[in-house]
Amino acid sequence: MKYISVLVVAAGISLLSGCSSIDKPVGSATYRPLNASGIKGEASYTLSIIAPLERSRREDTFKKIYDFCGGKYDILGESNDGREVHLTFLCTKNLVPSGAIYINRSNGTTW
């Protein structure tokens, strides 16, 4: 009986823990540049009826995206299929914002 109780508790914990993942990184980590700027990807996490658990999964997913990108990123889209939340992201670390003007101070030229 004690063995069954431990097994039930272990199964319950694994069910509640759920998962979050980077679903579609571009390229393997071996060949990806350290600063993955400009790379798009997709991540997801499993929904839960327990609000604190779902917040934890969302935060874990954001940490995985941050680690994947090597820093900052933008969320481009978010969808919910009733079982998982899917996020589309763009790594933005070291990207020059659209419409930005770069000034080269060495010779005064503006690009």
All heavy atoms as an XYZ file, in Angstrom:
845
protein
N       0.824     -1.188      0.000
C       0.000      0.000      0.000
C       0.874      1.260      0.000
O       0.558      2.231     -0.686
C      -0.920     -0.036      1.221
C      -1.918      1.079      1.258
S      -3.048      0.897     -0.112
C      -4.203      2.123      0.257
N       1.958      1.225      0.763
C       2.851      2.369      0.820
C       3.480      2.632     -0.550
O       3.628      3.768     -0.968
C       3.939      2.093      1.869
C       4.613      3.314      2.381
C       5.560      2.932      3.487
C       5.896      4.136      4.324
N       6.796      3.813      5.398
N       3.829      1.555     -1.261
C       4.426      1.667     -2.589
C       3.447      2.309     -3.560
O       3.828      3.173     -4.346
C       4.851      0.277     -3.077
C       5.397      0.278     -4.473
C       6.660      0.792     -4.737
C       4.651     -0.205     -5.540
C       7.171      0.816     -6.014
C       5.152     -0.187     -6.824
C       6.404      0.317     -7.057
O       6.904      0.333     -8.321
N       2.179      1.928     -3.490
C       1.158      2.490     -4.371
C       0.971      3.981     -4.089
O       0.833      4.781     -5.003
C      -0.178      1.718     -4.229
C       0.000      0.302     -4.785
C      -1.299      2.430     -4.966
C      -1.181     -0.597     -4.557
N       0.984      4.368     -2.819
C       0.829      5.783     -2.457
C       1.966      6.622     -3.027
O       1.743      7.715     -3.548
C       0.798      5.943     -0.938
O      -0.320      5.283     -0.399
N       3.185      6.115     -2.928
C       4.343      6.826     -3.460
C       4.225      6.939     -4.976
O       4.506      7.991     -5.553
C       5.659      6.113     -3.063
C       6.856      6.700     -3.808
C       5.871      6.183     -1.568
N       3.772      5.876     -5.629
C       3.611      5.869     -7.075
C       2.552      6.887     -7.512
O       2.743      7.632     -8.470
C       3.233      4.471     -7.556
C       3.139      4.263     -9.058
C       4.483      4.561     -9.709
C       2.716      2.842     -9.362
N       1.443      6.965     -6.773
C       0.370      7.909     -7.084
C       0.855      9.343     -6.902
O       0.587     10.215     -7.739
C      -0.889      7.638     -6.226
C      -1.888      8.768     -6.338
C      -1.524      6.315     -6.617
N       1.586      9.605     -5.831
C       2.122     10.949     -5.590
C       3.103     11.331     -6.699
O       3.057     12.446     -7.233
C       2.791     11.042     -4.195
C       3.565     12.339     -4.058
C       1.744     10.920     -3.108
N       3.982     10.429     -7.080
C       4.958     10.704     -8.140
C       4.257     10.979     -9.468
O       4.630     11.896    -10.205
C       5.923      9.538     -8.288
N       3.220     10.217     -9.775
C       2.474     10.423    -11.014
C       1.754     11.767    -10.984
O       1.705     12.491    -11.990
C       1.465      9.301    -11.232
N       1.207     12.133     -9.837
C       0.514     13.421     -9.694
C       1.451     14.591     -9.877
O       1.122     15.574    -10.538
N       2.645     14.499     -9.307
C       3.634     15.570     -9.441
C       4.061     15.712    -10.893
O       4.146     16.825    -11.414
C       4.850     15.316     -8.520
C       4.421     15.512     -7.069
C       6.008     16.237     -8.878
C       5.472     15.119     -6.069
N       4.305     14.602    -11.576
C       4.732     14.697    -12.974
C       3.607     15.243    -13.849
O       3.851     15.976    -14.797
C       5.210     13.346    -13.502
O       4.130     12.444    -13.582
N       2.365     14.936    -13.526
C       1.230     15.459    -14.270
C       1.083     16.959    -14.057
O       0.831     17.717    -14.984
C      -0.058     14.739    -13.849
C      -1.344     15.177    -14.548
C      -1.267     14.817    -16.026
C      -2.541     14.510    -13.911
N       1.259     17.408    -12.819
C       1.117     18.830    -12.499
C       2.273     19.663    -13.032
O       2.096     20.829    -13.352
C       1.007     19.030    -10.985
C      -0.313     18.621    -10.348
C      -0.226     18.790     -8.839
C      -1.464     19.431    -10.906
N       3.447     19.071    -13.112
C       4.618     19.850    -13.511
C       4.516     20.317    -14.953
O       4.986     21.391    -15.293
C       5.899     19.060    -13.288
O       5.934     17.939    -14.135
N       3.890     19.523    -15.822
C       3.710     19.933    -17.206
C       5.037     20.200    -17.878
O       6.055     19.653    -17.488
N       5.008     21.044    -18.889
C       6.267     21.339    -19.552
C       6.183     22.657    -20.293
O       5.109     23.179    -20.564
C       6.622     20.226    -20.530
S       5.487     20.051    -21.896
N       7.343     23.167    -20.582
C       7.464     24.303    -21.479
C       8.648     23.987    -22.366
O       9.567     23.287    -21.954
C       7.685     25.599    -20.711
O       8.934     25.600    -20.079
N       8.587     24.452    -23.596
C       9.664     24.095    -24.503
C       9.817     25.111    -25.618
O       8.899     25.852    -25.938
C       9.400     22.714    -25.114
O       8.218     22.751    -25.900
N      11.012     25.109    -26.187
C      11.267     25.828    -27.422
C      10.958     24.814    -28.517
O      11.614     23.792    -28.631
C      12.739     26.287    -27.521
C      13.123     27.178    -26.342
C      13.001     26.967    -28.848
C      12.492     28.533    -26.342
N       9.912     25.074    -29.304
C       9.441     24.095    -30.273
C      10.158     24.147    -31.614
O      10.437     23.126    -32.210
C       7.937     24.278    -30.524
C       7.125     24.111    -29.246
O       7.537     23.328    -28.374
O       6.099     24.789    -29.126
N      10.413     25.347    -32.088
C      11.005     25.473    -33.413
C      12.178     26.441    -33.408
O      12.091     27.527    -33.965
C       9.952     25.934    -34.422
C       8.886     24.902    -34.684
C       7.958     25.367    -35.778
C       6.905     24.310    -36.024
N       5.960     24.709    -37.042
N      13.281     26.061    -32.798
C      14.464     26.922    -32.941
C      15.003     26.775    -34.352
O      14.830     25.754    -34.995
C      15.436     26.360    -31.911
C      15.023     24.946    -31.729
C      13.532     24.916    -31.963
N      15.641     27.808    -34.819
C      16.223     27.773    -36.151
C      17.655     27.285    -36.017
O      18.479     27.964    -35.427
C      16.178     29.172    -36.798
C      16.816     29.139    -38.169
C      14.745     29.649    -36.884
N      17.940     26.112    -36.516
C      19.277     25.553    -36.460
C      19.599     24.942    -35.104
O      18.982     25.257    -34.104
N      20.548     24.056    -35.099
C      20.949     23.418    -33.847
C      21.868     24.352    -33.073
O      22.515     25.236    -33.647
C      21.670     22.099    -34.121
O      22.942     22.349    -34.682
N      21.931     24.157    -31.770
C      22.760     25.010    -30.914
C      24.228     24.950    -31.320
O      24.970     25.904    -31.132
C      22.595     24.596    -29.465
N      24.654     23.849    -31.907
C      26.042     23.690    -32.319
C      26.441     24.731    -33.351
O      27.534     25.286    -33.306
C      26.266     22.288    -32.919
O      25.814     21.318    -31.993
C      27.715     22.052    -33.257
N      25.553     25.030    -34.293
C      25.887     25.926    -35.398
C      25.269     27.312    -35.275
O      25.584     28.188    -36.059
C      25.441     25.298    -36.721
C      26.072     23.946    -36.927
C      25.319     22.797    -36.839
C      27.436     23.829    -37.170
C      25.902     21.550    -37.004
C      28.027     22.594    -37.329
C      27.255     21.449    -37.252
O      27.833     20.235    -37.399
N      24.401     27.509    -34.297
C      23.739     28.797    -34.114
C      24.735     29.805    -33.535
O      25.531     29.473    -32.676
C      22.547     28.612    -33.168
C      21.644     29.796    -33.069
C      20.371     29.501    -32.306
N      20.595     28.903    -31.014
C      20.134     27.707    -30.652
N      19.436     26.983    -31.482
N      20.375     27.232    -29.458
N      24.708     31.048    -33.980
C      25.615     32.043    -33.400
C      25.278     32.307    -31.939
O      24.148     32.080    -31.510
C      25.372     33.295    -34.248
C      24.075     33.083    -34.919
C      23.853     31.604    -35.003
N      26.252     32.766    -31.169
C      26.018     33.040    -29.758
C      24.978     34.128    -29.570
O      24.186     34.079    -28.643
C      27.326     33.454    -29.078
C      28.358     32.358    -28.943
C      29.649     32.917    -28.340
C      27.833     31.227    -28.085
N      24.976     35.116    -30.443
C      23.938     36.146    -30.392
C      22.946     35.826    -31.508
O      23.183     36.103    -32.653
C      24.524     37.543    -30.553
C      25.219     37.714    -31.874
O      25.565     36.749    -32.540
N      25.430     38.952    -32.277
N      21.852     35.224    -31.154
C      20.885     34.734    -32.138
C      19.963     35.844    -32.634
O      18.813     35.605    -32.936
C      20.081     33.594    -31.516
N      20.453     37.062    -32.731
C      19.633     38.202    -33.144
C      19.011     37.966    -34.510
O      19.666     37.497    -35.421
C      20.462     39.475    -33.182
O      20.886     39.801    -31.890
N      17.738     38.333    -34.628
C      17.036     38.206    -35.891
C      16.467     36.826    -36.148
O      15.810     36.615    -37.154
N      16.689     35.893    -35.264
C      16.179     34.537    -35.444
C      14.791     34.438    -34.829
O      14.558     34.886    -33.714
C      17.125     33.498    -34.809
C      18.446     33.485    -35.570
C      16.501     32.125    -34.774
C      19.478     32.551    -35.012
N      13.866     33.849    -35.577
C      12.512     33.620    -35.082
C      12.409     32.191    -34.577
O      13.119     31.299    -35.033
C      11.485     33.820    -36.192
C      11.320     35.248    -36.608
C      10.231     35.379    -37.651
C      10.111     36.823    -38.104
N       9.078     36.969    -39.137
N      11.501     31.988    -33.642
C      11.270     30.658    -33.122
C       9.881     30.555    -32.527
O       9.128     31.532    -32.491
N       9.554     29.368    -32.075
C       8.280     29.130    -31.421
C       8.523     28.390    -30.120
O       9.409     27.548    -30.034
C       7.355     28.306    -32.314
C       6.939     29.030    -33.571
C       6.033     28.203    -34.461
O       5.546     27.145    -34.011
O       5.819     28.614    -35.606
N       7.733     28.734    -29.121
C       7.820     28.089    -27.815
C       6.397     27.803    -27.351
O       5.437     28.384    -27.859
C       8.537     28.988    -26.818
N       6.255     26.896    -26.390
C       4.919     26.590    -25.870
C       5.011     26.120    -24.431
O       6.073     25.717    -23.963
C       4.252     25.511    -26.718
O       4.972     24.297    -26.642
N       3.875     26.207    -23.749
C       3.764     25.629    -22.417
C       2.358     25.089    -22.234
O       1.406     25.532    -22.878
C       4.137     26.632    -21.321
C       3.248     27.861    -21.232
C       2.131     27.880    -20.410
C       3.558     29.002    -21.963
C       1.339     29.011    -20.323
C       2.769     30.133    -21.874
C       1.660     30.133    -21.050
O       0.868     31.243    -20.970
N       2.233     24.087    -21.374
C       0.961     23.416    -21.129
C       0.101     24.237    -20.183
O       0.591     24.749    -19.177
C       1.216     22.016    -20.517
O       2.141     21.323    -21.352
C      -0.061     21.226    -20.418
N      -1.178     24.361    -20.515
C      -2.120     25.071    -19.657
C      -2.394     24.271    -18.386
O      -2.198     23.061    -18.350
C      -3.443     25.302    -20.394
C      -3.387     26.302    -21.537
C      -4.690     26.273    -22.327
C      -3.143     27.691    -21.004
N      -2.848     24.958    -17.356
C      -3.189     24.309    -16.093
C      -4.400     25.016    -15.492
O      -4.592     26.211    -15.698
C      -2.011     24.390    -15.121
O      -2.396     23.895    -13.861
N      -5.193     24.256    -14.740
C      -6.325     24.863    -14.038
C      -5.859     25.546    -12.760
O      -6.598     26.292    -12.148
C      -7.418     23.826    -13.724
C      -6.860     22.683    -12.885
C      -8.056     23.322    -14.994
C      -7.902     21.722    -12.361
N      -4.603     25.307    -12.387
C      -4.021     25.908    -11.186
C      -3.230     27.146    -11.628
O      -2.185     27.035    -12.265
C      -3.123     24.900    -10.441
C      -3.925     23.657    -10.086
C      -2.507     25.536     -9.208
C      -3.095     22.491     -9.610
N      -3.754     28.328    -11.305
C      -3.170     29.590    -11.789
C      -1.685     29.761    -11.448
O      -0.897     30.126    -12.327
C      -3.981     30.769    -11.275
N      -1.246     29.516    -10.198
C       0.187     29.693     -9.905
C       1.075     28.747    -10.727
O       2.176     29.115    -11.123
C       0.302     29.372     -8.413
C      -1.065     29.598     -7.864
C      -2.004     29.241     -8.979
N       0.584     27.558    -11.009
C       1.350     26.603    -11.804
C       1.468     27.094    -13.250
O       2.532     27.029    -13.852
C       0.689     25.225    -11.766
C       1.402     24.106    -12.498
C       2.816     23.922    -11.970
C       0.613     22.816    -12.342
N       0.395     27.640    -13.781
C       0.433     28.157    -15.143
C       1.371     29.360    -15.247
O       2.124     29.493    -16.209
C      -0.964     28.535    -15.622
C      -0.987     28.888    -17.091
C      -2.386     28.942    -17.659
O      -3.284     28.231    -17.172
O      -2.558     29.712    -18.607
N       1.345     30.252    -14.253
C       2.276     31.401    -14.239
C       3.724     30.918    -14.200
O       4.594     31.472    -14.872
C       1.991     32.299    -13.039
C       0.822     33.241    -13.255
C       0.745     34.318    -12.189
N       0.621     33.788    -10.830
C      -0.529     33.497    -10.238
N      -1.673     33.672    -10.868
N      -0.553     33.019     -9.006
N       3.972     29.862    -13.429
C       5.319     29.307    -13.333
C       5.770     28.740    -14.678
O       6.916     28.928    -15.092
C       5.350     28.218    -12.259
O       6.583     27.572    -12.240
N       4.873     28.060    -15.371
C       5.204     27.505    -16.692
C       5.481     28.621    -17.690
O       6.395     28.534    -18.499
C       4.049     26.637    -17.200
C       3.899     25.348    -16.447
C       2.732     24.569    -16.943
N       2.552     23.363    -16.140
C       1.476     22.619    -16.188
N       0.481     22.926    -16.993
N       1.384     21.539    -15.438
N       4.672     29.687    -17.631
C       4.867     30.824    -18.535
C       6.225     31.474    -18.278
O       6.983     31.756    -19.208
C       3.735     31.829    -18.355
C       3.760     32.977    -19.343
C       2.489     33.824    -19.199
N       2.464     34.935    -20.092
C       2.038     34.900    -21.360
N       1.584     33.774    -21.861
N       2.055     35.981    -22.109
N       6.545     31.677    -17.011
C       7.838     32.265    -16.654
C       8.987     31.369    -17.104
O       9.996     31.848    -17.619
C       7.904     32.494    -15.148
C       9.171     33.182    -14.712
C       9.199     33.468    -13.224
O       8.130     33.628    -12.611
O      10.308     33.530    -12.672
N       8.842     30.063    -16.932
C       9.872     29.117    -17.364
C      10.068     29.195    -18.875
O      11.192     29.151    -19.371
C       9.496     27.698    -16.939
C      10.569     26.688    -17.280
O      11.748     26.925    -16.942
O      10.230     25.652    -17.892
N       8.968     29.337    -19.602
C       9.052     29.456    -21.057
C       9.788     30.731    -21.441
O      10.645     30.722    -22.324
C       7.641     29.449    -21.681
O       6.969     28.258    -21.276
C       7.710     29.488    -23.199
N       9.486     31.842    -20.771
C      10.185     33.097    -21.047
C      11.679     32.961    -20.763
O      12.511     33.482    -21.510
C       9.602     34.247    -20.231
C       8.232     34.702    -20.683
C       7.410     35.389    -19.825
C       7.768     34.439    -21.964
C       6.156     35.825    -20.233
C       6.516     34.864    -22.387
C       5.708     35.567    -21.517
N      12.040     32.261    -19.702
C      13.463     32.049    -19.394
C      14.133     31.233    -20.492
O      15.264     31.522    -20.891
C      13.618     31.339    -18.045
C      13.330     32.236    -16.870
C      13.459     31.474    -15.568
C      13.068     32.352    -14.383
N      13.096     31.613    -13.127
N      13.436     30.209    -21.003
C      14.009     29.384    -22.070
C      14.196     30.199    -23.348
O      15.197     30.042    -24.050
C      13.126     28.164    -22.327
C      13.237     27.132    -21.237
C      12.375     25.928    -21.511
C      12.539     24.921    -20.365
N      11.719     23.742    -20.565
N      13.241     31.066    -23.660
C      13.378     31.926    -24.840
C      14.569     32.870    -24.643
O      15.383     33.051    -25.544
C      12.082     32.725    -25.108
C      10.926     31.789    -25.465
C      12.306     33.735    -26.230
C       9.570     32.474    -25.530
N      14.673     33.464    -23.466
C      15.783     34.378    -23.159
C      17.120     33.652    -23.323
O      18.054     34.178    -23.941
C      15.628     34.914    -21.738
C      16.675     35.925    -21.352
C      16.479     37.283    -21.591
C      17.857     35.530    -20.740
C      17.436     38.216    -21.243
C      18.818     36.452    -20.391
C      18.606     37.793    -20.639
O      19.567     38.713    -20.296
N      17.220     32.437    -22.790
C      18.453     31.659    -22.921
C      18.730     31.306    -24.379
O      19.873     31.362    -24.834
C      18.377     30.380    -22.085
C      18.431     30.651    -20.593
O      18.839     31.770    -20.194
O      18.048     29.757    -19.820
N      17.687     30.927    -25.116
C      17.847     30.584    -26.523
C      18.386     31.773    -27.309
O      19.286     31.647    -28.127
C      16.512     30.130    -27.121
C      16.547     29.946    -28.605
C      17.061     28.789    -29.156
C      16.102     30.942    -29.456
C      17.115     28.623    -30.527
C      16.152     30.795    -30.831
C      16.663     29.626    -31.367
N      17.820     32.954    -27.048
C      18.201     34.162    -27.788
C      19.508     34.767    -27.294
O      20.090     35.607    -27.959
C      17.093     35.209    -27.683
S      15.600     34.773    -28.599
N      19.949     34.371    -26.124
C      21.145     34.984    -25.561
C      20.854     36.384    -25.060
O      21.733     37.231    -24.985
N      19.607     36.651    -24.745
C      19.222     37.965    -24.252
C      17.822     38.349    -24.676
O      16.929     37.516    -24.706
N      17.670     39.574    -25.068
C      16.344     40.147    -25.322
C      15.639     39.525    -26.523
O      16.275     39.052    -27.450
C      16.465     41.646    -25.511
C      17.004     42.331    -24.280
C      16.966     43.828    -24.446
C      17.602     44.491    -23.261
N      16.706     44.923    -22.252
N      14.304     39.584    -26.466
C      13.469     39.039    -27.527
C      12.129     39.768    -27.521
O      11.783     40.440    -26.558
C      13.246     37.536    -27.329
C      12.559     37.207    -26.023
C      11.176     37.104    -25.950
C      13.291     37.023    -24.863
C      10.544     36.828    -24.748
C      12.664     36.743    -23.661
C      11.298     36.640    -23.609
O      10.673     36.366    -22.417
N      11.401     39.647    -28.615
C      10.043     40.185    -28.726
C       9.085     39.013    -28.951
O       9.409     38.082    -29.698
C       9.902     41.131    -29.920
C      10.506     42.490    -29.672
O      10.530     42.919    -28.503
O      10.957     43.120    -30.646
N       7.914     39.086    -28.329
C       6.860     38.117    -28.596
C       6.082     38.662    -29.795
O       5.523     39.751    -29.739
C       5.924     37.934    -27.377
C       6.694     37.396    -26.170
C       4.753     37.023    -27.729
C       7.255     36.004    -26.339
N       6.054     37.908    -30.897
C       5.379     38.340    -32.110
C       3.922     37.898    -32.145
O       3.100     38.524    -32.811
C       6.106     37.789    -33.341
C       7.576     38.186    -33.475
C       8.183     37.502    -34.688
C       7.709     39.689    -33.577
N       3.617     36.800    -31.473
C       2.251     36.290    -31.480
C       2.056     35.269    -30.380
O       3.005     34.663    -29.884
N       0.805     35.104    -29.988
C       0.463     34.154    -28.931
C      -0.886     33.546    -29.276
O      -1.816     34.257    -29.653
C       0.395     34.891    -27.596
C       0.137     34.007    -26.418
C       0.294     34.728    -25.087
O       0.917     35.813    -25.038
O      -0.208     34.196    -24.092
N      -0.989     32.221    -29.177
C      -2.260     31.545    -29.419
C      -2.466     30.468    -28.365
O      -1.525     29.998    -27.745
C      -2.298     30.937    -30.823
O      -1.334     29.907    -30.942
N      -3.716     30.111    -28.185
C      -4.097     29.129    -27.175
C      -4.999     28.107    -27.847
O      -6.069     28.454    -28.345
C      -4.833     29.863    -26.053
C      -5.296     28.958    -24.947
O      -5.503     27.769    -25.140
N      -5.491     29.531    -23.779
N      -4.555     26.846    -27.872
C      -5.368     25.806    -28.506
C      -6.220     25.028    -27.504
O      -6.787     23.996    -27.827
C      -4.507     24.860    -29.334
C      -3.522     24.043    -28.505
O      -3.614     24.040    -27.257
O      -2.650     23.385    -29.105
N      -6.298     25.525    -26.262
C      -7.080     24.852    -25.224
C      -6.264     23.851    -24.419
O      -6.668     23.424    -23.343
N      -5.114     23.466    -24.928
C      -4.229     22.536    -24.230
C      -2.872     23.170    -23.953
O      -2.269     22.944    -22.920
C      -4.047     21.274    -25.070
C      -3.365     20.126    -24.367
C      -3.328     18.868    -25.214
N      -2.608     19.013    -26.459
C      -1.299     18.852    -26.599
N      -0.553     18.569    -25.557
N      -0.727     19.006    -27.767
N      -2.425     23.994    -24.905
C      -1.126     24.655    -24.777
C      -1.229     26.099    -25.245
O      -2.087     26.432    -26.060
C      -0.069     23.961    -25.647
C       0.347     22.601    -25.171
C       1.440     22.012    -26.040
O       1.490     22.303    -27.247
O       2.250     21.265    -25.497
N      -0.323     26.922    -24.737
C      -0.156     28.287    -25.229
C       1.079     28.270    -26.117
O       2.129     27.760    -25.722
C       0.017     29.296    -24.072
C       0.354     30.677    -24.608
C      -1.235     29.339    -23.221
N       0.943     28.795    -27.318
C       2.041     28.824    -28.284
C       2.484     30.271    -28.474
O       1.661     31.145    -28.699
C       1.591     28.236    -29.626
C       1.088     26.837    -29.511
N       1.927     25.753    -29.503
C      -0.164     26.356    -29.353
C       1.205     24.651    -29.368
N      -0.065     24.993    -29.272
N       3.777     30.491    -28.374
C       4.360     31.825    -28.519
C       5.296     31.837    -29.722
O       6.092     30.915    -29.894
C       5.162     32.198    -27.272
C       4.417     32.172    -25.945
C       5.394     32.225    -24.786
C       3.445     33.324    -25.879
N       5.210     32.863    -30.528
C       6.167     33.084    -31.608
C       7.029     34.256    -31.169
O       6.509     35.271    -30.717
C       5.450     33.426    -32.925
O       4.534     32.379    -33.232
C       6.438     33.574    -34.063
N       8.350     34.102    -31.283
C       9.248     35.140    -30.789
C      10.321     35.468    -31.808
O      10.585     34.706    -32.736
C       9.892     34.717    -29.461
C      10.763     33.490    -29.559
C      12.113     33.603    -29.860
C      10.236     32.235    -29.338
C      12.925     32.477    -29.942
C      11.030     31.104    -29.425
C      12.373     31.221    -29.729
N      10.919     36.641    -31.625
C      12.035     37.107    -32.442
C      13.148     37.550    -31.510
O      12.925     38.397    -30.642
C      11.603     38.289    -33.325
C      12.715     39.026    -34.073
C      13.313     38.128    -35.159
C      12.189     40.311    -34.680
N      14.320     36.964    -31.649
C      15.468     37.376    -30.848
C      15.896     38.768    -31.309
O      16.094     38.993    -32.496
C      16.617     36.398    -31.018
S      16.219     34.701    -30.524
N      16.027     39.710    -30.371
C      16.303     41.093    -30.743
C      17.580     41.657    -30.142
O      17.883     42.828    -30.364
C      15.130     42.005    -30.325
O      14.948     41.894    -28.920
C      13.863     41.646    -31.059
N      18.307     40.873    -29.399
C      19.543     41.382    -28.810
C      20.463     41.863    -29.935
O      20.686     41.160    -30.902
C      20.227     40.278    -28.009
C      21.506     40.721    -27.347
C      22.157     39.580    -26.598
C      23.464     40.038    -26.008
N      24.239     38.928    -25.504
N      20.953     43.071    -29.801
C      21.886     43.683    -30.754
C      21.260     44.047    -32.098
O      21.986     44.362    -33.027
C      23.102     42.772    -31.012
C      23.873     42.489    -29.755
O      23.929     43.324    -28.864
N      24.454     41.315    -29.662
N      19.940     43.993    -32.235
C      19.315     44.429    -33.482
C      19.135     45.937    -33.447
O      18.785     46.504    -32.422
C      17.927     43.798    -33.657
C      17.872     42.351    -34.110
C      16.419     41.926    -34.283
C      18.607     42.139    -35.411
N      19.370     46.596    -34.556
C      19.109     48.027    -34.668
C      17.619     48.164    -34.943
O      17.100     47.541    -35.861
C      19.936     48.653    -35.812
C      19.590     50.116    -35.985
C      21.416     48.469    -35.543
N      16.898     48.953    -34.155
C      15.461     49.104    -34.372
C      15.136     49.606    -35.773
O      15.893     50.373    -36.355
C      15.035     50.136    -33.328
C      16.139     50.189    -32.341
C      17.387     49.765    -33.053
N      14.013     49.169    -36.302
C      13.570     49.593    -37.620
C      13.406     51.105    -37.649
O      12.811     51.692    -36.757
C      12.243     48.907    -37.944
O      11.765     49.367    -39.165
N      13.941     51.743    -38.662
C      13.824     53.189    -38.793
C      14.867     53.962    -37.999
O      14.874     55.183    -37.998
N      15.762     53.240    -37.309
C      16.782     53.914    -36.506
C      17.855     54.498    -37.413
O      18.109     54.008    -38.503
C      17.412     52.933    -35.527
N      18.466     55.541    -36.944
C      19.569     56.164    -37.681
C      20.859     55.838    -36.943
O      20.968     56.033    -35.734
C      19.385     57.692    -37.773
C      18.137     58.018    -38.567
C      20.616     58.350    -38.383
C      17.791     59.484    -38.592
N      21.808     55.333    -37.666
C      23.103     55.003    -37.093
C      24.068     56.131    -37.424
O      24.211     56.520    -38.580
C      23.624     53.682    -37.671
C      25.019     53.344    -37.223
C      25.260     52.823    -35.963
C      26.099     53.577    -38.057
C      26.535     52.522    -35.542
C      27.383     53.278    -37.660
C      27.596     52.754    -36.405
O      28.863     52.460    -36.005
N      24.705     56.664    -36.428
C      25.661     57.761    -36.652
C      27.063     57.246    -36.368
O      27.356     56.772    -35.269
C      25.344     58.967    -35.747
C      23.963     59.510    -36.078
C      26.406     60.045    -35.909
C      23.485     60.589    -35.153
N      27.907     57.350    -37.368
C      29.290     56.952    -37.256
C      30.067     58.208    -36.869
O      30.292     59.083    -37.696
C      29.778     56.366    -38.571
C      31.210     55.916    -38.496
O      31.923     56.250    -37.553
N      31.636     55.142    -39.487
N      30.500     58.318    -35.638
C      31.132     59.535    -35.144
C      32.580     59.682    -35.633
O      33.150     60.745    -35.522
C      31.091     59.562    -33.626
C      29.676     59.582    -33.116
C      29.611     60.338    -31.821
N      28.275     60.285    -31.279
C      27.401     61.261    -31.369
N      27.733     62.379    -31.964
N      26.213     61.152    -30.838
N      33.160     58.630    -36.172
C      34.552     58.746    -36.598
C      34.734     59.705    -37.759
O      35.713     60.428    -37.827
C      35.125     57.378    -36.942
O      34.441     56.847    -38.053
N      33.781     59.724    -38.701
C      33.923     60.650    -39.824
C      32.674     61.513    -40.038
O      32.556     62.204    -41.030
C      34.274     59.901    -41.118
C      33.176     58.962    -41.543
O      32.090     58.944    -40.956
N      33.442     58.178    -42.578
N      31.728     61.447    -39.093
C      30.540     62.282    -39.146
C      29.478     61.846    -40.116
O      28.489     62.538    -40.312
N      29.651     60.715    -40.784
C      28.687     60.236    -41.764
C      27.468     59.642    -41.051
O      27.600     58.898    -40.111
C      29.321     59.152    -42.662
O      30.497     59.693    -43.228
C      28.368     58.703    -43.726
N      26.298     59.963    -41.553
C      25.064     59.367    -41.039
C      24.555     58.354    -42.050
O      24.491     58.650    -43.236
C      23.980     60.463    -40.835
O      24.502     61.434    -39.931
C      22.717     59.858    -40.260
N      24.180     57.177    -41.584
C      23.673     56.120    -42.471
C      22.205     55.964    -42.285
O      21.663     56.030    -41.270
C      24.337     54.810    -42.217
C      25.818     54.848    -42.314
C      26.625     55.901    -42.607
C      26.692     53.758    -42.091
N      27.920     55.540    -42.582
C      28.002     54.223    -42.262
C      26.521     52.440    -41.791
C      29.107     53.403    -42.130
C      27.618     51.633    -41.651
C      28.899     52.123    -41.827
